[in-house]
Each structure stands twice: as C-alpha cells, then as structure tokens.
Amino acid sequence: MEALHPALPPPAAPGYMELLLRGGGTFMDALRECKDCGWELSLATLKKHASLTWAELLCLLIGALVWTGLRKATTRWIFQPFAHWCLLHPKEASKVPESAWKLLFYTISWSYSFYLLFFTEYNFFHDPSSSFHGWKSGVQVPRDIAMAYLIQGSFYAHSTYATIYMDSWRKDSIVMILHHVVTFTLITFSYAFRYHNIGILVLFLHDINDIQLEFTKLNVYFKTRGGRYHRINDFISDVGCVTFSMSWFWFRLFWFPQKVLYATCYSSLESDPNIPFYFFFNSLLFVLTLMNIYWFLYIVMFVVKVLTGQVKEVNDVREYDVSENQKLEVPAKNNNTRHRDALSNGQSILNGCVKKKRM
C-alpha cells in the first residue's frame, strides 16, 4: 500500500488525557456496540480479510531455523572465542554470546525500521493516523515492508525457542516468553490483515531499547578482564543505564501510547468503522503495554537501589543467578558448591534447574 501524505501538517500528538478519553472511549463504545463478537463472527472475518499464504508461512519457518543456525555459528566461531581472547571471567564469558547476538540483530533491525520511517516516502512516525488511510484487506504489501516483516517475524519465532533452550534463565523469563508469543502473533496477524504500516512503527519504538540494554550489559561484563578493572567500561555501563531508563519511558511509555495506541483505538475506526479484528489487535497491544510497564518497574526499583546505596554498581537486575542472588532451595547435604561448580563450568540455570547449554 502506498504511503499517503496529507496536504495539511499532521495533527499534534495527543496527551495522555486525550488518549484515555478519546482513544479509550472509542474502544469502549465499539465494545458496547458489538452485538455479535463471538467465535463464529471472528472465524468468518478471518476467512474474509486475512491473507497469508503457505509459502509465506514456510518462509517464516525457514527464517527461524536460519536465525537459530546463525546464532549457534556466531556463538561458536566469533563471540565465545572473542570473550576468551579478552580474558573474561568464565561466568561473564558465558553471558557475552547471548548479549552480543541480540545487540547485532536489534541494531540491524532497528536501523532498517529507522530507514523505512525517515528515509522513504512513509510518513507513519510523524502522522500515525495515516497508517490506516485507504486501508483495504488483501492489498499487496510493499516489498521493503514485507522484508522487515519476514526478518522480525522469523526472529521472534526463533526467540521463543531460544528463551527456553538457549538463553540464560532470568527472573522474568516467563514474561519474556509471553512477550515473544504476543509479538509474533501481532506480526503475523498484522501482516495477514494488512496492518503492516502501524506494525513498522511498533517495531521501531521497541527495538532501540534492546540495543541499549545489550550494549550496556556487554560493558558490565567487560569491566573486569585480564584480571584488571577497566574504568571506561564502568563509565559506559553507568551512562548506558541512564540512557536506557530514559529511552524506555520515552519510546515505550510515551510515544507508544501516543502514536500507536491512539491510532489503533481511534484513528483506525475513523478510517474504516468496520475494520476487522479491532478488539483482537488492540487487546494484544494493551498486553504489550502492560509488559512494558512491568519491565519499567524493574528499572525504577534498580535506580532506587542505586540511589539508596543498596547496589554499588550497574548490573543486570533481570539475572537469575544461583551463586549470587536467588539460590535454589536444596537440602544442606547436597552442598551448594555443586551448583557453583556447574555455573563455573559453563552450565546455566534453565527453568530452575542447572542444565548445560548446547550451543
């Protein structure tokens, strides 16, 4: 679908109060007016408006397998050797490949979204309501946006598997799995229903925080290497923590409701009063917002601990580390040294159990 540029300047972004009154009010009015929003109507709407071929689904599956293979290859041949070359502590060296892999992907994906929104004809960032102008089901998705969807959709399919079997287990890993499932569902269904314009904006507003998070974590891991303390990495991690906190609020809790939720709750019905799967998509976006708030609470609690002196240095507050934080409850006769030895030998906590990663 071609991007449409309005003749007049785009309307000013709504404030929180206008978002709640107009966007939330429109959502509740539509819900009250929906006389038959049951399973039969949803199935009929799905058959009528959704457009997703078996070839496209196969591309998603192949893409997910490719991401898994690339991660294993880069971990084995690039990230692990580099961590050992830098003489990192074995515990920190085991964490480097995961953060380096995610930093690499999110930098590429966010850069591509940035290019689409600011260096092409698409005007969705400055005028999010234009995402739904002239919407029609089954229209051809522009090739550049379809490529972004293939990259992101296949990656989140891979990430759901990777969180369980490849990533270190953390306090919020269950929420992370839910996040990946919700994101993958939003990506596939927004593509099928041709809501790809607003989808690009959603991806742009989220990926930048992952870049900052993984870059900051890598500097935390590299603070002590070769038996020496490196102040530059400590300084970068401190700055990264501050900018990450600020950008999380600005992109996910300010711009995301202003630009995305307002457009999907209010502007979409202005463009087409019978736009399909209105409640389904907005409900998933609300769930995504709640998870953003949930993770923001982690950030706030961490900042409070730093300010009150409970935490002396920047670290990953999401880590689930048996040796330092939440030790597994095991009988004394089993001796916790067994678990510490497992961690030092490159094993990781997975679903509350110590299991060796197979990378």
C-alpha positions in Angstrom: 0.0 0.0 0.0 1.4 3.4 -1.0 2.0 5.8 1.8 -0.3 8.8 1.7 1.0 12.3 2.7 -1.7 14.7 3.9 -1.8 18.1 2.3 -2.0 19.7 5.8 0.6 19.2 8.5 -0.1 16.1 10.7 -2.2 16.7 13.8 -0.5 17.3 17.1 0.2 14.2 19.2 -2.5 13.6 21.8 -1.7 13.9 25.5 -2.3 11.1 28.0 -5.7 12.5 29.0 -6.9 12.9 25.4 -5.6 9.3 24.7 -7.6 8.0 27.6 -10.8 10.0 26.9 -10.9 9.8 23.1 -9.0 6.5 22.4 -10.2 4.6 25.4 -13.8 6.0 25.0 -13.8 4.9 21.3 -12.7 1.4 22.3 -15.4 1.1 25.0 -18.1 2.5 22.7 -17.1 0.0 20.0 -17.2 -2.8 22.5 -20.7 -1.9 23.7 -22.0 -1.6 20.1 -20.6 -5.0 19.2 -23.7 -7.2 19.3 -22.1 -10.4 17.9 -18.4 -10.5 18.6 -18.3 -14.3 19.2 -16.3 -17.1 17.7 -18.4 -17.5 14.6 -18.1 -13.9 13.5 -14.3 -13.9 14.2 -13.9 -17.0 12.1 -15.9 -15.5 9.3 -13.9 -12.3 9.5 -10.6 -14.2 9.5 -11.6 -16.1 6.3 -12.8 -12.9 4.6 -10.0 -10.5 5.4 -6.8 -12.4 6.4 -4.3 -13.1 3.6 -1.4 -15.3 4.4 -0.1 -18.0 2.0 1.5 -21.3 2.9 4.7 -20.0 1.1 4.9 -17.0 3.4 4.5 -19.3 6.5 7.2 -21.6 5.1 9.5 -18.6 4.7 8.8 -17.7 8.4 9.7 -21.2 9.5 12.9 -21.3 7.3 13.9 -17.9 8.6 13.5 -19.0 12.2 15.8 -22.0 11.5 18.3 -19.7 9.8 18.4 -17.4 12.9 19.0 -20.4 15.2 21.8 -21.7 12.9 23.4 -18.2 12.7 23.3 -17.8 16.4 25.0 -21.1 17.0 27.6 -20.4 14.4 28.4 -16.8 15.6 28.5 -18.0 19.2 30.9 -20.8 18.5 33.2 -19.1 16.0 33.0 -15.4 16.9 31.5 -14.5 20.3 33.0 -17.3 22.5 36.5 -17.0 21.1 36.4 -13.2 21.5 35.3 -13.5 25.1 38.1 -15.9 25.9 40.6 -13.8 24.0 39.7 -10.8 26.2 40.4 -13.0 29.2 37.0 -12.6 30.8 36.0 -14.5 33.9 34.3 -17.8 32.8 31.0 -16.7 34.3 31.0 -13.4 32.4 32.3 -15.0 29.3 29.4 -17.4 29.2 27.0 -14.4 29.1 28.7 -12.5 26.3 27.4 -14.5 23.3 23.8 -14.0 24.1 24.1 -10.2 24.5 26.4 -9.9 21.5 23.9 -11.8 19.3 21.0 -9.7 20.4 22.9 -6.5 20.0 23.8 -7.5 16.5 20.3 -8.3 15.5 18.5 -5.4 17.1 21.0 -2.9 15.7 20.3 -4.2 12.2 16.6 -4.5 12.6 16.1 -1.1 14.2 18.4 0.6 11.6 16.2 -0.8 8.9 13.0 0.4 10.6 14.6 3.8 11.0 15.4 3.9 7.3 11.8 3.0 6.3 10.3 5.6 8.6 12.7 8.5 7.9 14.3 8.0 4.5 11.4 6.7 2.4 8.0 8.0 1.4 6.4 6.6 4.5 5.1 9.2 7.0 3.8 6.9 9.7 6.0 8.2 12.5 5.0 11.9 12.1 1.4 11.1 11.2 0.5 7.6 12.7 -3.2 8.0 11.7 -2.1 7.9 8.0 -1.2 4.2 8.7 -4.9 3.4 8.2 -5.7 5.8 5.3 -7.1 3.9 2.4 -6.8 0.6 4.2 -8.1 -2.5 2.2 -7.8 -6.1 3.1 -5.7 -8.3 0.8 -3.7 -5.5 -0.8 -0.1 -6.2 -1.8 2.4 -5.4 1.0 5.3 -3.2 -0.3 8.4 -5.3 -0.8 10.5 -3.2 1.7 8.0 -3.6 4.5 7.4 -7.3 3.7 11.2 -7.8 4.1 11.1 -6.2 7.5 8.2 -8.4 8.5 10.0 -11.5 7.4 13.1 -10.6 9.3 11.2 -9.7 12.5 8.6 -12.5 12.3 11.1 -15.2 11.9 13.4 -13.8 14.6 10.6 -13.8 17.2 9.7 -17.3 16.3 13.3 -18.2 16.9 13.4 -16.1 20.1 10.5 -18.0 21.7 12.5 -21.2 21.3 15.8 -19.5 22.2 14.4 -18.1 25.5 13.6 -21.6 26.7 16.6 -23.6 25.4 19.4 -21.1 24.6 19.2 -18.0 26.8 20.2 -17.8 30.5 17.2 -18.2 32.7 16.1 -15.0 34.5 13.5 -13.8 36.9 11.3 -12.5 34.1 11.9 -15.3 31.5 8.2 -16.4 31.7 7.1 -12.8 30.9 9.7 -12.7 28.1 8.3 -15.9 26.6 4.8 -14.3 26.7 6.3 -11.1 25.1 7.7 -13.1 22.2 4.4 -15.0 21.7 2.4 -11.8 21.7 4.9 -10.0 19.4 5.0 -13.0 17.0 1.1 -13.1 16.9 0.9 -9.3 16.3 3.5 -9.6 13.5 1.8 -12.5 11.7 -1.8 -11.2 12.1 -1.0 -7.6 11.3 0.7 -8.8 8.1 -2.3 -11.0 7.2 -4.8 -8.2 7.8 -2.5 -5.6 6.1 -1.9 -3.5 9.2 1.8 -3.5 8.3 2.1 0.3 8.3 1.4 0.6 12.1 3.4 -2.6 12.7 6.6 -1.0 11.4 6.1 1.8 13.9 5.6 -0.7 16.8 8.8 -2.4 15.9 10.7 0.9 15.6 9.6 2.1 19.1 10.7 -1.2 20.8 13.9 -2.3 19.2 16.0 0.7 20.2 15.7 -0.2 23.9 17.1 -3.7 23.3 20.1 -2.2 21.6 20.9 0.0 24.6 20.2 -2.9 27.0 22.5 -5.4 25.4 25.3 -2.8 24.8 25.1 -1.8 28.5 25.3 -5.5 29.6 28.3 -6.1 27.5 30.1 -3.3 29.1 29.2 -4.6 32.5 30.7 -8.0 31.5 33.9 -6.3 30.2 34.5 -4.1 33.3 36.9 -6.7 34.7 39.0 -8.6 32.2 42.5 -10.0 32.2 42.5 -9.6 36.0 42.2 -5.8 35.7 39.4 -3.3 36.3 38.6 -1.1 33.3 37.1 2.2 34.3 36.0 3.1 30.8 33.6 0.1 30.6 32.3 1.0 34.0 31.6 4.6 32.9 29.9 3.4 29.7 27.7 1.0 31.6 26.6 3.8 34.0 25.8 6.1 31.1 24.0 3.2 29.3 21.9 2.5 32.3 20.7 6.2 32.5 20.0 6.5 28.8 18.3 3.1 28.7 15.9 4.1 31.5 15.1 7.4 29.8 14.6 5.9 26.4 12.4 3.1 27.8 10.0 5.6 29.2 10.1 7.9 26.1 9.7 5.2 23.4 7.6 2.6 25.1 5.5 4.5 27.7 5.2 7.9 26.0 5.5 7.6 22.2 4.0 4.1 22.0 0.6 5.1 23.6 0.6 8.5 21.8 1.4 7.2 18.4 0.3 3.6 18.2 -2.5 3.1 20.7 -4.2 6.3 19.7 -4.0 5.4 16.1 -5.2 1.8 16.6 -8.0 2.6 19.0 -9.3 5.9 17.5 -7.9 6.7 14.0 -8.4 3.1 12.7 -12.2 3.4 13.2 -12.3 6.8 11.7 -10.7 5.4 8.5 -13.0 2.3 8.5 -15.8 1.9 11.1 -15.9 -1.9 10.3 -12.1 -2.5 10.4 -11.7 -6.2 11.2 -10.2 -7.7 14.3 -10.2 -4.3 16.0 -10.6 -5.7 19.5 -8.1 -8.6 19.0 -5.2 -6.3 17.9 -5.9 -3.6 20.5 -6.1 -6.2 23.3 -2.7 -7.6 22.3 -1.3 -4.0 22.1 -2.6 -3.4 25.6 -0.9 -6.6 26.9 2.3 -5.3 25.3 1.9 -2.0 27.1 1.3 -3.8 30.5 4.6 -5.8 29.9 6.4 -2.5 29.2 5.1 -1.1 32.5 6.1 -4.4 34.2 9.7 -4.1 33.0 9.8 -0.4 33.7 9.1 -1.2 37.4 12.3 -3.3 37.3 14.2 -0.2 36.1 12.7 2.0 38.7 13.4 -0.4 41.5 17.0 -0.7 40.3 17.5 3.0 40.2 16.1 3.3 43.7 18.6 0.7 44.9 21.4 2.6 43.3 20.4 5.9 44.8 19.9 4.4 48.3 23.3 2.6 48.2 21.8 -0.9 48.1 23.6 -1.6 44.8 27.1 -0.3 44.4 27.5 -0.8 40.6 25.4 -1.4 37.5 24.5 -5.0 36.8 21.7 -6.9 35.1 18.7 -6.8 37.5 17.0 -9.4 35.4 19.6 -12.1 36.1 18.6 -15.3 37.9 22.0 -16.3 39.4 22.1 -19.1 41.9 25.6 -18.2 43.2 24.7 -14.6 44.0 21.0 -13.9 44.2 18.3 -16.5 44.4 19.9 -19.7 45.5 17.9 -22.9 44.8 16.4 -24.4 47.9 18.1 -27.8 48.2 18.9 -29.9 51.3 22.1 -29.0 53.1 23.6 -32.4 52.4 23.6 -31.7 48.7 26.0 -28.8 49.2 25.6 -25.7 47.1 29.2 -26.0 45.9 27.9 -28.4 43.3 25.7 -25.6 41.8 28.6 -23.1 41.9 30.8 -25.6 40.1 28.2 -26.2 37.5 28.0 -22.5 36.7 31.7 -22.1 36.5 31.9 -25.0 34.1 29.6 -23.2 31.6 26.3 -24.5 32.7 23.2 -22.3 33.1 20.0 -22.1 35.0 17.2 -23.3 32.8 13.6 -23.4 34.3 15.0 -23.5 37.8 17.4 -26.4 37.0 21.1 -26.5 36.2 21.4 -27.6 32.6 24.3 -27.4 30.2 23.7 -25.2 27.2 24.2 -26.9 23.9 25.4 -24.1 21.6 
